[in-house]
Amino acid sequence: MARRSAPEKRPGFFRQITTLYRFTQEEFTWLPFMIGGIIIVAAALGVMVGFLIPPFAVWSVILWGVTGLLLGILLSLVATTRLSNTAMYRKIDGMPGASGHVLSTGLGRNWQASDTPVGVNPRTQEAVYRAVGRGGVVIVGEGARGRLTRLVGEERQKAQRVASGVPVTILYVGHGEDEVPISKLASTVKKLPKAIDRTTQAAVVKRIDSVSQSLASLPIPKGIDPTKARAPKPR
């Protein structure tokens, strides 16, 4: 009888913190100075509060100092986590598949998207991704804008044909005029005004999927491994 494979053991909290720190420091070498500064300032403020609050007592100063120290550790962790997101975007900027990774992980529950492109040029690796949410249908082009015209147009026609009346937004990822940087892609999509309810959203997803051609036989753009590029976050 075959043995059941043991469930994969997740890294512990402190190991996740270490991984997060190393990942972020690769992009921001001044990270340890920032962390040290936050902790020292917070602890000093805590001690100062202990001195200023009457009546003066040594135990009060110590208590407030420890409170400031813990607060500094918490603030430094929050700051490191925010910087890790920035580091992640810098690492994946310009990499094929980056848009799909951001759409599939950064939009939240109000949107449905996949890291698999709905349209792709196997030769040039230009790709088109799609997200459906309360803001309607969003089509995202990744690559040279001029070569994306046909792919984007096909996806737009497909969405308009099966979801009449639902707004279709076209976004191009890049740093040119009228393009969206990869770091702002998720926030740009989530800022779209609500146009449909959840029932309509589910119906649109089902209709679009029913007319979408399978891309299983097409090579998916390579160059980004989400498990390596994603900034690890402590739980």
CYANA upper distance limits for C-alpha pairs under 8 A (distance plus 0.5 A):
 11 PRO  CA     15 ARG  CA      6.50
 11 PRO  CA     16 GLN  CA      6.80
 12 GLY  CA     16 GLN  CA      6.71
 13 PHE  CA     17 ILE  CA      6.81
 13 PHE  CA    234 PRO  CA      6.72
 13 PHE  CA    235 ARG  CA      7.23
 14 PHE  CA     18 THR  CA      6.70
 15 ARG  CA     19 THR  CA      6.66
 16 GLN  CA     20 LEU  CA      6.52
 16 GLN  CA    232 PRO  CA      7.36
 16 GLN  CA    233 LYS  CA      7.33
 16 GLN  CA    234 PRO  CA      5.88
 17 ILE  CA     21 TYR  CA      6.62
 17 ILE  CA    233 LYS  CA      8.04
 17 ILE  CA    234 PRO  CA      6.37
 18 THR  CA     22 ARG  CA      6.72
 19 THR  CA     23 PHE  CA      6.52
 19 THR  CA    232 PRO  CA      7.31
 20 LEU  CA     24 THR  CA      6.70
 20 LEU  CA     80 THR  CA      8.31
 20 LEU  CA     81 THR  CA      7.95
 20 LEU  CA     84 SER  CA      7.57
 20 LEU  CA    231 ALA  CA      7.25
 20 LEU  CA    232 PRO  CA      5.83
 20 LEU  CA    233 LYS  CA      6.90
 20 LEU  CA    234 PRO  CA      8.02
 21 TYR  CA     25 GLN  CA      6.51
 21 TYR  CA     80 THR  CA      7.62
 22 ARG  CA     26 GLU  CA      6.83
 23 PHE  CA     27 GLU  CA      8.01
 23 PHE  CA     84 SER  CA      7.56
 23 PHE  CA     87 ALA  CA      8.40
 23 PHE  CA    231 ALA  CA      7.50
 23 PHE  CA    232 PRO  CA      8.36
 24 THR  CA     28 PHE  CA      6.61
 24 THR  CA     31 LEU  CA      8.10
 24 THR  CA     80 THR  CA      7.69
 24 THR  CA     83 LEU  CA      7.13
 24 THR  CA     84 SER  CA      5.43
 24 THR  CA     87 ALA  CA      6.53
 24 THR  CA    231 ALA  CA      8.39
 25 GLN  CA     29 THR  CA      5.51
 25 GLN  CA     30 TRP  CA      7.81
 25 GLN  CA     31 LEU  CA      6.28
 25 GLN  CA     32 PRO  CA      8.36
 27 GLU  CA     87 ALA  CA      6.34
 28 PHE  CA     87 ALA  CA      8.25
 30 TRP  CA     34 MET  CA      7.00
 31 LEU  CA     35 ILE  CA      6.74
 31 LEU  CA     80 THR  CA      8.25
 32 PRO  CA     36 GLY  CA      6.56
 33 PHE  CA     37 GLY  CA      6.48
 34 MET  CA     38 ILE  CA      6.69
 34 MET  CA     76 SER  CA      8.31
 35 ILE  CA     39 ILE  CA      6.78
 35 ILE  CA     73 ILE  CA      8.47
 35 ILE  CA     76 SER  CA      5.79
 36 GLY  CA     40 ILE  CA      6.60
 37 GLY  CA     41 VAL  CA      6.52
 38 ILE  CA     42 ALA  CA      6.55
 38 ILE  CA     72 GLY  CA      6.16
 38 ILE  CA     73 ILE  CA      8.26
 38 ILE  CA     75 LEU  CA      7.76
 38 ILE  CA     76 SER  CA      6.69
 39 ILE  CA     43 ALA  CA      6.58
 39 ILE  CA     68 GLY  CA      8.42
 39 ILE  CA     69 LEU  CA      6.49
 39 ILE  CA     71 LEU  CA      8.26
 39 ILE  CA     72 GLY  CA      4.67
 39 ILE  CA     73 ILE  CA      6.35
 39 ILE  CA     76 SER  CA      7.53
 40 ILE  CA     44 ALA  CA      6.55
 40 ILE  CA     69 LEU  CA      7.90
 40 ILE  CA     72 GLY  CA      7.86
 41 VAL  CA     45 LEU  CA      6.62
 41 VAL  CA     72 GLY  CA      8.05
 42 ALA  CA     46 GLY  CA      6.73
 42 ALA  CA     68 GLY  CA      5.38
 42 ALA  CA     69 LEU  CA      6.46
 42 ALA  CA     71 LEU  CA      7.13
 42 ALA  CA     72 GLY  CA      5.45
 43 ALA  CA     47 VAL  CA      6.83
 43 ALA  CA     65 GLY  CA      5.75
 43 ALA  CA     66 VAL  CA      7.36
 43 ALA  CA     67 THR  CA      7.89
 43 ALA  CA     68 GLY  CA      4.68
 43 ALA  CA     69 LEU  CA      4.86
 43 ALA  CA     70 LEU  CA      8.41
 43 ALA  CA     71 LEU  CA      8.41
 43 ALA  CA     72 GLY  CA      7.21
 44 ALA  CA     48 MET  CA      6.65
 44 ALA  CA     65 GLY  CA      7.34
 44 ALA  CA     68 GLY  CA      7.65
 45 LEU  CA     49 VAL  CA      6.67
 45 LEU  CA     65 GLY  CA      8.08
 45 LEU  CA     68 GLY  CA      7.03
 46 GLY  CA     50 GLY  CA      6.84
 46 GLY  CA     61 VAL  CA      8.18
 46 GLY  CA     64 TRP  CA      5.23
 46 GLY  CA     65 GLY  CA      4.95
 46 GLY  CA     66 VAL  CA      7.81
 46 GLY  CA     67 THR  CA      6.93
 46 GLY  CA     68 GLY  CA      4.87
 46 GLY  CA     69 LEU  CA      7.94
 47 VAL  CA     51 PHE  CA      6.90
 47 VAL  CA     61 VAL  CA      5.86
 47 VAL  CA     62 ILE  CA      7.46
 47 VAL  CA     64 TRP  CA      6.11
 47 VAL  CA     65 GLY  CA      4.92
 47 VAL  CA     68 GLY  CA      7.92
 48 MET  CA     52 LEU  CA      6.72
 48 MET  CA     61 VAL  CA      8.19
 49 VAL  CA     53 ILE  CA      6.58
 49 VAL  CA     61 VAL  CA      8.01
 49 VAL  CA     64 TRP  CA      7.21
 50 GLY  CA     56 PHE  CA      7.99
 50 GLY  CA     57 ALA  CA      8.49
 50 GLY  CA     60 SER  CA      6.03
 50 GLY  CA     61 VAL  CA      4.57
 50 GLY  CA     62 ILE  CA      7.94
 50 GLY  CA     63 LEU  CA      8.10
 50 GLY  CA     64 TRP  CA      5.87
 50 GLY  CA     65 GLY  CA      7.74
 51 PHE  CA     56 PHE  CA      6.70
 51 PHE  CA     57 ALA  CA      8.43
 51 PHE  CA     60 SER  CA      8.44
 51 PHE  CA     61 VAL  CA      6.52
 52 LEU  CA     56 PHE  CA      8.07
 56 PHE  CA     60 SER  CA      7.76
 56 PHE  CA     61 VAL  CA      8.43
 57 ALA  CA     61 VAL  CA      7.04
 58 VAL  CA     62 ILE  CA      6.78
 59 TRP  CA     63 LEU  CA      6.49
 60 SER  CA     64 TRP  CA      6.60
 61 VAL  CA     65 GLY  CA      6.46
 62 ILE  CA     66 VAL  CA      6.64
 63 LEU  CA     67 THR  CA      6.68
 64 TRP  CA     68 GLY  CA      6.58
 65 GLY  CA     69 LEU  CA      6.63
 66 VAL  CA     70 LEU  CA      6.71
 67 THR  CA     71 LEU  CA      6.62
 68 GLY  CA     72 GLY  CA      6.51
 69 LEU  CA     73 ILE  CA      6.84
 70 LEU  CA     74 LEU  CA      6.77
 71 LEU  CA     75 LEU  CA      6.62
 72 GLY  CA     76 SER  CA      6.51
 73 ILE  CA     77 LEU  CA      6.69
 74 LEU  CA     78 VAL  CA      6.81
 75 LEU  CA     79 ALA  CA      6.62
 76 SER  CA     80 THR  CA      6.53
 77 LEU  CA     81 THR  CA      6.66
 78 VAL  CA     82 ARG  CA      6.85
 79 ALA  CA     83 LEU  CA      6.69
 80 THR  CA     84 SER  CA      6.52
 81 THR  CA     85 ASN  CA      7.14
 81 THR  CA    233 LYS  CA      7.29
 82 ARG  CA     86 THR  CA      7.24
 83 LEU  CA     87 ALA  CA      6.63
 84 SER  CA     88 MET  CA      6.58
 84 SER  CA    231 ALA  CA      6.09
 84 SER  CA    232 PRO  CA      8.39
 85 ASN  CA     89 TYR  CA      6.87
 85 ASN  CA    230 ARG  CA      8.49
 85 ASN  CA    231 ALA  CA      6.51
 86 THR  CA     90 ARG  CA      6.80
 86 THR  CA    183 SER  CA      7.95
 87 ALA  CA     91 LYS  CA      6.73
 87 ALA  CA    231 ALA  CA      8.12
 88 MET  CA     92 ILE  CA      6.82
 88 MET  CA    229 ALA  CA      6.54
 88 MET  CA    230 ARG  CA      6.47
 88 MET  CA    231 ALA  CA      6.17
 89 TYR  CA     93 ASP  CA      6.27
 89 TYR  CA    182 ILE  CA      7.23
 89 TYR  CA    183 SER  CA      6.00
 90 ARG  CA    183 SER  CA      8.46
 91 LYS  CA    229 ALA  CA      7.48
 92 ILE  CA     98 ALA  CA      6.37
 92 ILE  CA    224 ILE  CA      7.49
 92 ILE  CA    229 ALA  CA      7.26
 93 ASP  CA     98 ALA  CA      7.41
 93 ASP  CA    182 ILE  CA      6.71
 93 ASP  CA    183 SER  CA      8.47
 94 GLY  CA     98 ALA  CA      7.78
 94 GLY  CA    174 GLY  CA      8.21
 95 MET  CA    223 GLY  CA      6.39
 95 MET  CA    224 ILE  CA      6.78
 96 PRO  CA    125 GLN  CA      7.53
 96 PRO  CA    126 GLU  CA      8.37
 96 PRO  CA    142 GLU  CA      8.11
 96 PRO  CA    143 GLY  CA      8.45
 96 PRO  CA    221 PRO  CA      6.15
 96 PRO  CA    222 LYS  CA      6.49
 96 PRO  CA    223 GLY  CA      6.07
 96 PRO  CA    224 ILE  CA      7.02
 97 GLY  CA    101 HIS  CA      6.88
 97 GLY  CA    115 ASP  CA      7.71
 97 GLY  CA    127 ALA  CA      8.48
 97 GLY  CA    221 PRO  CA      6.55
 97 GLY  CA    222 LYS  CA      7.18
 97 GLY  CA    223 GLY  CA      7.48
 97 GLY  CA    224 ILE  CA      6.52
 98 ALA  CA    102 VAL  CA      6.81
 98 ALA  CA    182 ILE  CA      8.08
 98 ALA  CA    224 ILE  CA      7.09
 99 SER  CA    103 LEU  CA      6.61
 99 SER  CA    115 ASP  CA      8.08
 99 SER  CA    129 TYR  CA      7.91
 99 SER  CA    140 VAL  CA      8.12
 99 SER  CA    142 GLU  CA      7.31
 99 SER  CA    173 VAL  CA      7.97
 99 SER  CA    182 ILE  CA      7.30
 99 SER  CA    185 LEU  CA      8.29
100 GLY  CA    104 SER  CA      6.48
100 GLY  CA    113 ALA  CA      8.41
100 GLY  CA    114 SER  CA      6.79
100 GLY  CA    115 ASP  CA      4.31
100 GLY  CA    116 THR  CA      6.82
100 GLY  CA    117 PRO  CA      7.34
100 GLY  CA    129 TYR  CA      6.83
101 HIS  CA    105 THR  CA      6.65
101 HIS  CA    114 SER  CA      8.31
101 HIS  CA    115 ASP  CA      5.62
101 HIS  CA    226 PRO  CA      7.09
102 VAL  CA    106 GLY  CA      5.78
102 VAL  CA    107 LEU  CA      8.20
102 VAL  CA    115 ASP  CA      8.36
102 VAL  CA    182 ILE  CA      8.33
102 VAL  CA    185 LEU  CA      7.91
102 VAL  CA    186 ALA  CA      7.06
103 LEU  CA    107 LEU  CA      6.44
103 LEU  CA    113 ALA  CA      6.46
103 LEU  CA    114 SER  CA      7.37
103 LEU  CA    115 ASP  CA      7.38
103 LEU  CA    131 ALA  CA      7.66
103 LEU  CA    185 LEU  CA      8.32
103 LEU  CA    186 ALA  CA      6.90
104 SER  CA    112 GLN  CA      7.97
104 SER  CA    113 ALA  CA      5.63
104 SER  CA    114 SER  CA      5.45
104 SER  CA    115 ASP  CA      5.93
106 GLY  CA    186 ALA  CA      6.26
107 LEU  CA    111 TRP  CA      6.44
107 LEU  CA    112 GLN  CA      8.46
107 LEU  CA    186 ALA  CA      6.27
107 LEU  CA    187 SER  CA      8.37
107 LEU  CA    189 VAL  CA      8.14
107 LEU  CA    190 LYS  CA      7.13
110 ASN  CA    133 GLY  CA      6.14
110 ASN  CA    134 ARG  CA      6.89
111 TRP  CA    131 ALA  CA      7.02
111 TRP  CA    132 VAL  CA      6.09
111 TRP  CA    133 GLY  CA      4.63
111 TRP  CA    134 ARG  CA      7.45
112 GLN  CA    131 ALA  CA      6.08
112 GLN  CA    132 VAL  CA      5.79
112 GLN  CA    133 GLY  CA      6.69
113 ALA  CA    129 TYR  CA      8.49
113 ALA  CA    130 ARG  CA      6.74
113 ALA  CA    131 ALA  CA      4.98
113 ALA  CA    132 VAL  CA      7.12
114 SER  CA    129 TYR  CA      8.15
114 SER  CA    130 ARG  CA      8.02
114 SER  CA    131 ALA  CA      8.03
115 ASP  CA    129 TYR  CA      8.14
116 THR  CA    129 TYR  CA      7.74
116 THR  CA    220 ILE  CA      7.88
117 PRO  CA    127 ALA  CA      6.52
117 PRO  CA    128 VAL  CA      5.98
117 PRO  CA    129 TYR  CA      5.21
117 PRO  CA    130 ARG  CA      7.95
117 PRO  CA    220 ILE  CA      7.98
118 VAL  CA    127 ALA  CA      8.14
118 VAL  CA    128 VAL  CA      6.32
118 VAL  CA    129 TYR  CA      5.93
118 VAL  CA    130 ARG  CA      7.18
118 VAL  CA    155 GLU  CA      8.49
118 VAL  CA    212 SER  CA      8.16
118 VAL  CA    215 LEU  CA      7.71
119 GLY  CA    127 ALA  CA      6.13
119 GLY  CA    128 VAL  CA      5.44
119 GLY  CA    129 TYR  CA      7.47
119 GLY  CA    151 LEU  CA      6.64
119 GLY  CA    155 GLU  CA      8.27
119 GLY  CA    215 LEU  CA      8.28
120 VAL  CA    125 GLN  CA      6.89
120 VAL  CA    126 GLU  CA      6.31
120 VAL  CA    127 ALA  CA      4.74
120 VAL  CA    128 VAL  CA      6.72
120 VAL  CA    151 LEU  CA      7.92
120 VAL  CA    218 LEU  CA      8.33
120 VAL  CA    220 ILE  CA      8.01
120 VAL  CA    221 PRO  CA      8.45
121 ASN  CA    125 GLN  CA      5.65
121 ASN  CA    126 GLU  CA      5.79
121 ASN  CA    127 ALA  CA      6.79
122 PRO  CA    126 GLU  CA      8.18
122 PRO  CA    218 LEU  CA      7.42
122 PRO  CA    219 PRO  CA      6.60
122 PRO  CA    220 ILE  CA      8.10
122 PRO  CA    221 PRO  CA      8.14
125 GLN  CA    143 GLY  CA      7.94
125 GLN  CA    220 ILE  CA      8.44
125 GLN  CA    221 PRO  CA      6.05
126 GLU  CA    141 GLY  CA      8.14
126 GLU  CA    142 GLU  CA      6.29
126 GLU  CA    143 GLY  CA      5.21
126 GLU  CA    144 ALA  CA      7.32
126 GLU  CA    147 ARG  CA      7.92
126 GLU  CA    148 LEU  CA      7.18
127 ALA  CA    141 GLY  CA      6.62
127 ALA  CA    142 GLU  CA      5.79
127 ALA  CA    143 GLY  CA      7.21
127 ALA  CA    148 LEU  CA      8.03
127 ALA  CA    151 LEU  CA      8.35
127 ALA  CA    221 PRO  CA      8.20
128 VAL  CA    139 ILE  CA      7.34
128 VAL  CA    140 VAL  CA      6.05
128 VAL  CA    141 GLY  CA      5.11
128 VAL  CA    142 GLU  CA      6.60
128 VAL  CA    148 LEU  CA      8.28
128 VAL  CA    151 LEU  CA      7.29
128 VAL  CA    152 VAL  CA      7.07
129 TYR  CA    139 ILE  CA      6.32
129 TYR  CA    140 VAL  CA      5.56
129 TYR  CA    141 GLY  CA      7.05
129 TYR  CA    142 GLU  CA      8.45
130 ARG  CA    137 VAL  CA      7.67
130 ARG  CA    138 VAL  CA      6.17
130 ARG  CA    139 ILE  CA      5.14
130 ARG  CA    140 VAL  CA      6.64
131 ALA  CA    137 VAL  CA      6.44
131 ALA  CA    138 VAL  CA      5.64
131 ALA  CA    139 ILE  CA      7.11
132 VAL  CA    136 GLY  CA      6.26
132 VAL  CA    137 VAL  CA      5.12
132 VAL  CA    138 VAL  CA      6.77
132 VAL  CA    201 GLN  CA      7.34
132 VAL  CA    204 VAL  CA      8.17
132 VAL  CA    205 VAL  CA      7.11
133 GLY  CA    137 VAL  CA      7.10
133 GLY  CA    196 ILE  CA      8.35
133 GLY  CA    198 ARG  CA      8.49
133 GLY  CA    201 GLN  CA      6.52
134 ARG  CA    193 PRO  CA      8.28
134 ARG  CA    194 LYS  CA      5.48
134 ARG  CA    195 ALA  CA      6.35
134 ARG  CA    196 ILE  CA      5.68
134 ARG  CA    197 ASP  CA      6.63
134 ARG  CA    198 ARG  CA      7.40
134 ARG  CA    201 GLN  CA      7.11
135 GLY  CA    167 PRO  CA      7.95
135 GLY  CA    189 VAL  CA      8.40
135 GLY  CA    190 LYS  CA      8.23
135 GLY  CA    192 LEU  CA      5.82
135 GLY  CA    193 PRO  CA      5.98
135 GLY  CA    194 LYS  CA      4.97
135 GLY  CA    195 ALA  CA      5.61
135 GLY  CA    196 ILE  CA      7.12
136 GLY  CA    166 VAL  CA      6.20
136 GLY  CA    167 PRO  CA      5.68
136 GLY  CA    168 VAL  CA      6.61
136 GLY  CA    169 THR  CA      8.13
136 GLY  CA    194 LYS  CA      8.01
136 GLY  CA    195 ALA  CA      6.64
136 GLY  CA    196 ILE  CA      6.98
136 GLY  CA    201 GLN  CA      7.99
137 VAL  CA    159 ALA  CA      7.80
137 VAL  CA    166 VAL  CA      7.65
137 VAL  CA    167 PRO  CA      6.78
137 VAL  CA    168 VAL  CA      5.23
137 VAL  CA    169 THR  CA      6.71
138 VAL  CA    168 VAL  CA      6.25
138 VAL  CA    169 THR  CA      5.20
138 VAL  CA    170 ILE  CA      6.45
138 VAL  CA    171 LEU  CA      7.80
138 VAL  CA    189 VAL  CA      8.00
139 ILE  CA    152 VAL  CA      7.60
139 ILE  CA    155 GLU  CA      7.80
139 ILE  CA    156 ARG  CA      7.82
139 ILE  CA    168 VAL  CA      7.85
139 ILE  CA    169 THR  CA      6.65
139 ILE  CA    170 ILE  CA      5.44
139 ILE  CA    171 LEU  CA      6.68
140 VAL  CA    152 VAL  CA      8.37
140 VAL  CA    170 ILE  CA      6.53
140 VAL  CA    171 LEU  CA      5.27
140 VAL  CA    172 TYR  CA      6.09
140 VAL  CA    173 VAL  CA      7.56
141 GLY  CA    145 ARG  CA      7.85
141 GLY  CA    148 LEU  CA      7.05
141 GLY  CA    152 VAL  CA      7.23
141 GLY  CA    170 ILE  CA      8.22
141 GLY  CA    171 LEU  CA      6.73
141 GLY  CA    172 TYR  CA      5.17
141 GLY  CA    173 VAL  CA      6.73
142 GLU  CA    148 LEU  CA      8.29
142 GLU  CA    172 TYR  CA      6.72
142 GLU  CA    173 VAL  CA      5.97
142 GLU  CA    174 GLY  CA      8.18
143 GLY  CA    147 ARG  CA      8.27
143 GLY  CA    148 LEU  CA      7.64
143 GLY  CA    173 VAL  CA      7.87
143 GLY  CA    174 GLY  CA      8.32
144 ALA  CA    148 LEU  CA      6.96
145 ARG  CA    149 THR  CA      7.31
145 ARG  CA    172 TYR  CA      7.62
148 LEU  CA    152 VAL  CA      6.41
149 THR  CA    153 GLY  CA      6.43
150 ARG  CA    154 GLU  CA      6.68
151 LEU  CA    155 GLU  CA      6.95
152 VAL  CA    156 ARG  CA      6.62
152 VAL  CA    170 ILE  CA      8.40
153 GLY  CA    157 GLN  CA      6.67
154 GLU  CA    158 LYS  CA      6.66
155 GLU  CA    159 ALA  CA      6.67
156 ARG  CA    160 GLN  CA      6.62
156 ARG  CA    168 VAL  CA      7.49
157 GLN  CA    161 ARG  CA      6.45
158 LYS  CA    162 VAL  CA      6.95
158 LYS  CA    208 ILE  CA      7.78
158 LYS  CA    211 VAL  CA      8.25
159 ALA  CA    163 ALA  CA      6.13
159 ALA  CA    164 SER  CA      8.28
159 ALA  CA    168 VAL  CA      7.82
159 ALA  CA    208 ILE  CA      6.95
160 GLN  CA    164 SER  CA      5.75
160 GLN  CA    165 GLY  CA      8.06
160 GLN  CA    166 VAL  CA      7.88
160 GLN  CA    168 VAL  CA      7.86
162 VAL  CA    204 VAL  CA      7.87
162 VAL  CA    207 ARG  CA      6.61
162 VAL  CA    208 ILE  CA      6.97
163 ALA  CA    204 VAL  CA      6.44
163 ALA  CA    207 ARG  CA      8.08
163 ALA  CA    208 ILE  CA      8.37
166 VAL  CA    195 ALA  CA      7.88
166 VAL  CA    196 ILE  CA      7.85
167 PRO  CA    195 ALA  CA      7.87
171 LEU  CA    179 GLU  CA      7.40
171 LEU  CA    180 VAL  CA      7.44
172 TYR  CA    178 ASP  CA      8.23
172 TYR  CA    179 GLU  CA      5.61
172 TYR  CA    180 VAL  CA      6.55
173 VAL  CA    179 GLU  CA      5.99
173 VAL  CA    180 VAL  CA      5.30
173 VAL  CA    181 PRO  CA      6.17
173 VAL  CA    182 ILE  CA      6.57
173 VAL  CA    185 LEU  CA      7.95
174 GLY  CA    179 GLU  CA      5.74
174 GLY  CA    180 VAL  CA      6.04
174 GLY  CA    181 PRO  CA      5.59
174 GLY  CA    182 ILE  CA      7.36
175 HIS  CA    179 GLU  CA      6.34
175 HIS  CA    180 VAL  CA      7.04
175 HIS  CA    181 PRO  CA      6.13
176 GLY  CA    180 VAL  CA      8.49
180 VAL  CA    184 LYS  CA      6.92
180 VAL  CA    185 LEU  CA      6.59
180 VAL  CA    188 THR  CA      8.47
181 PRO  CA    185 LEU  CA      6.81
184 LYS  CA    188 THR  CA      6.45
185 LEU  CA    189 VAL  CA      6.83
186 ALA  CA    190 LYS  CA      6.71
187 SER  CA    191 LYS  CA      6.62
188 THR  CA    192 LEU  CA      7.42
196 ILE  CA    200 THR  CA      6.51
196 ILE  CA    201 GLN  CA      6.93
197 ASP  CA    201 GLN  CA      6.65
198 ARG  CA    202 ALA  CA      6.70
199 THR  CA    203 ALA  CA      6.84
200 THR  CA    204 VAL  CA      6.60
201 GLN  CA    205 VAL  CA      6.73
202 ALA  CA    206 LYS  CA      6.77
203 ALA  CA    207 ARG  CA      6.66
204 VAL  CA    208 ILE  CA      6.55
205 VAL  CA    209 ASP  CA      6.56
206 LYS  CA    210 SER  CA      6.64
207 ARG  CA    211 VAL  CA      7.19
208 ILE  CA    212 SER  CA      6.60
224 ILE  CA    229 ALA  CA      7.48
225 ASP  CA    229 ALA  CA      6.50
226 PRO  CA    230 ARG  CA      5.92
